[in-house]
Amino acid sequence: MQTIIAPSILAANFANLQKDIEMVNSSSADWFHLDVMDGLFVPNISFGMPIVKSINNLTSKPLDVHLMIVDPERYINKFVDLNASIITVHYEACKNLKETLKKIRFNNIKSGVAINPETPINVIEEFIEEADLICIMSVNPGFGGQKFIKNTYNKIEKLNEIIIKNETSTLIEVDGGVSNINAEKLINLGANVLVSGNYIFKAEDPLKNINLLKSF
């Protein structure tokens, strides 16, 4: 499959968000990646449901909603109503991860599990059959613009082995520090979805950088 590029709105210009959304709409990017942070699970607050609703009203591209919040199961139905196409919750934040993933899927939405850099990848195997997507955090969650953690490469390889062993079609998403420098290696190791923030939105020519990521 062709690599999916998901620009991370966290890095967009919120003083003129519509302009950046229209830029992504006109680009070869595939999804909008939306980081919802509560200031509890991660030491930052990003945006909530009104922003997600606004983006949904301005695009027909899938919304890849990444819930960096405690007890995310409380809000699944709200993000279903906001037309999320993918809802990803954190392994570290869920009291009952299997039930949460089943709840997401029950609403005909792709289910995702994100894991923090310090979490070993083998914990995912127990949930791989309930997950349509695994998001490997390649930076510490909470803030954009961080340096890519190279151990991510090893995690992708191990996750690929788990997916093959269990014969699932789970997508591998990489989130954090993704750019033209590491994109090709990530894809060659098995990544299917690349989330990129600053590399796109802080660029002199964002469309060019999106196209470059799509070209690998």
C-alpha positions in Angstrom: 0.0 0.0 0.0 1.1 3.6 -0.6 2.2 5.4 2.6 -0.4 7.5 4.3 0.7 11.0 5.3 -1.1 12.6 8.2 -0.1 16.2 8.9 -0.3 17.0 12.6 -2.5 20.0 13.2 -0.8 20.6 16.5 2.0 22.4 14.5 -0.4 24.5 12.4 -0.9 28.2 12.7 -3.9 28.5 15.0 -4.2 32.2 14.3 -5.1 31.2 10.7 -6.2 27.6 11.0 -8.5 27.7 8.1 -5.6 28.6 5.8 -3.6 25.6 6.9 -6.5 23.2 6.7 -7.2 24.4 3.1 -3.5 23.8 2.3 -3.7 20.2 3.5 -7.0 19.8 1.6 -5.2 20.8 -1.6 -2.2 18.6 -0.9 -1.4 14.9 -1.5 -1.7 14.3 2.3 -4.2 11.6 3.2 -5.4 12.3 6.8 -5.6 15.1 9.4 -3.8 14.0 12.6 -5.5 15.6 15.6 -3.7 15.5 19.0 -6.2 16.0 21.8 -4.4 16.6 25.1 -5.9 17.1 28.5 -2.9 18.4 30.6 -3.1 15.3 32.8 -1.9 12.4 30.7 0.6 14.7 29.1 1.9 18.0 30.4 0.2 20.1 27.8 -3.3 21.2 26.7 -3.9 21.3 23.0 -7.5 21.7 21.7 -10.8 20.0 22.2 -14.1 19.2 20.4 -14.8 22.6 18.9 -11.6 22.6 16.9 -12.2 19.0 15.8 -15.7 20.0 14.7 -14.4 23.0 12.8 -11.8 20.9 10.9 -14.5 18.3 10.1 -16.6 21.1 8.6 -13.8 22.2 6.4 -12.5 18.9 5.0 -13.6 15.6 3.6 -10.3 13.9 4.5 -10.3 11.4 7.3 -9.8 12.7 10.8 -7.1 10.7 12.7 -7.9 11.6 16.3 -5.2 10.8 18.8 -6.5 11.0 22.4 -3.7 11.9 24.8 -6.1 11.9 27.7 -6.8 9.8 30.8 -9.8 7.5 30.7 -10.4 8.2 27.0 -13.4 5.8 26.9 -15.4 8.6 28.4 -15.2 10.6 25.2 -15.4 7.9 22.4 -19.1 8.7 21.6 -18.4 12.4 21.3 -15.6 11.9 18.8 -17.7 9.5 16.9 -20.3 12.3 16.6 -17.6 14.6 15.3 -17.0 12.2 12.4 -13.6 10.8 13.5 -12.4 8.1 11.1 -9.7 6.7 13.4 -9.7 7.0 17.2 -6.4 6.2 18.9 -6.1 5.8 22.6 -3.0 5.3 24.7 -2.0 1.9 26.2 -0.8 3.8 29.3 -4.1 5.7 29.8 -6.8 3.0 29.5 -8.2 1.0 32.4 -9.7 -1.6 30.0 -8.0 -1.3 26.6 -9.7 -4.2 24.9 -13.2 -3.0 25.8 -12.3 0.6 24.7 -11.1 -0.7 21.3 -14.2 -2.8 20.9 -16.3 0.3 21.7 -14.5 2.2 19.0 -15.0 -0.5 16.4 -18.6 -1.0 17.4 -19.2 2.5 15.9 -17.6 1.5 12.6 -14.5 3.5 13.3 -10.9 2.3 13.0 -9.4 1.6 16.5 -5.9 2.6 17.4 -3.4 2.1 20.2 -0.6 4.5 20.9 2.4 3.6 23.0 4.9 5.9 24.6 8.7 5.7 23.9 9.5 3.9 27.2 6.7 1.3 26.7 8.0 -2.0 25.3 6.4 -3.0 22.1 5.6 -6.6 23.2 2.7 -5.3 25.4 0.8 -4.7 22.2 0.5 -8.4 21.2 -2.4 -9.0 23.6 -4.5 -6.3 21.9 -3.3 -6.7 18.2 -6.5 -8.4 17.0 -8.6 -5.5 18.4 -6.4 -2.7 16.9 -6.6 -1.5 13.3 -3.6 0.8 13.9 -0.7 1.0 16.3 0.8 4.4 16.8 4.5 4.3 17.9 5.4 7.5 19.6 8.8 8.5 18.3 9.0 11.5 20.7 7.8 11.9 24.2 4.1 12.9 23.9 2.9 16.4 24.8 4.9 18.8 22.7 5.8 19.2 19.0 9.2 19.8 17.6 11.1 17.2 19.6 14.0 15.1 18.3 13.2 11.7 16.8 14.0 8.8 19.1 16.0 6.2 17.1 14.8 3.2 19.1 11.6 3.7 17.1 13.3 1.7 14.3 13.6 -1.4 16.5 10.1 -1.0 17.7 8.7 -1.0 14.1 10.6 -4.2 13.3 9.3 -6.0 16.4 5.8 -4.8 15.8 5.9 -6.1 12.2 6.9 -9.5 13.6 3.9 -9.4 15.9 1.5 -8.4 13.1 2.8 -11.2 10.8 2.7 -13.8 13.6 -0.9 -12.9 14.4 -2.0 -12.5 10.8 -3.6 -9.1 11.2 -3.7 -6.2 8.8 -2.9 -3.7 11.6 -1.4 -0.4 10.3 1.9 0.9 11.8 1.8 4.7 12.4 4.9 6.7 13.5 4.3 10.0 15.3 7.0 12.5 16.2 10.1 14.0 14.5 9.2 12.5 11.1 10.9 14.3 8.1 12.6 13.5 4.8 15.6 12.4 6.8 14.0 9.3 8.3 10.8 8.8 6.3 12.3 6.3 3.8 13.9 4.1 6.5 10.6 4.1 8.5 8.7 3.0 5.4 11.2 0.4 4.5 11.0 -1.1 8.0 7.2 -1.3 7.7 5.6 2.0 8.7 2.3 2.6 6.9 1.3 6.0 8.3 3.6 8.9 8.9 2.5 11.8 11.2 4.5 15.0 10.6 4.0 18.4 12.2 6.8 21.0 12.1 8.4 19.5 9.0 5.2 20.4 7.1 3.7 23.4 8.8 6.9 25.3 9.6 8.3 24.7 6.1 8.7 27.5 3.6 6.8 25.3 1.1 4.6 22.8 3.0 3.1 21.3 -0.1 6.6 20.4 -1.4 7.4 18.7 1.9 4.2 16.7 1.9 4.9 15.6 -1.7 8.4 14.6 -0.7 7.1 12.4 2.1 4.6 10.8 -0.3 7.4 10.0 -2.8 9.3 7.5 -0.6 
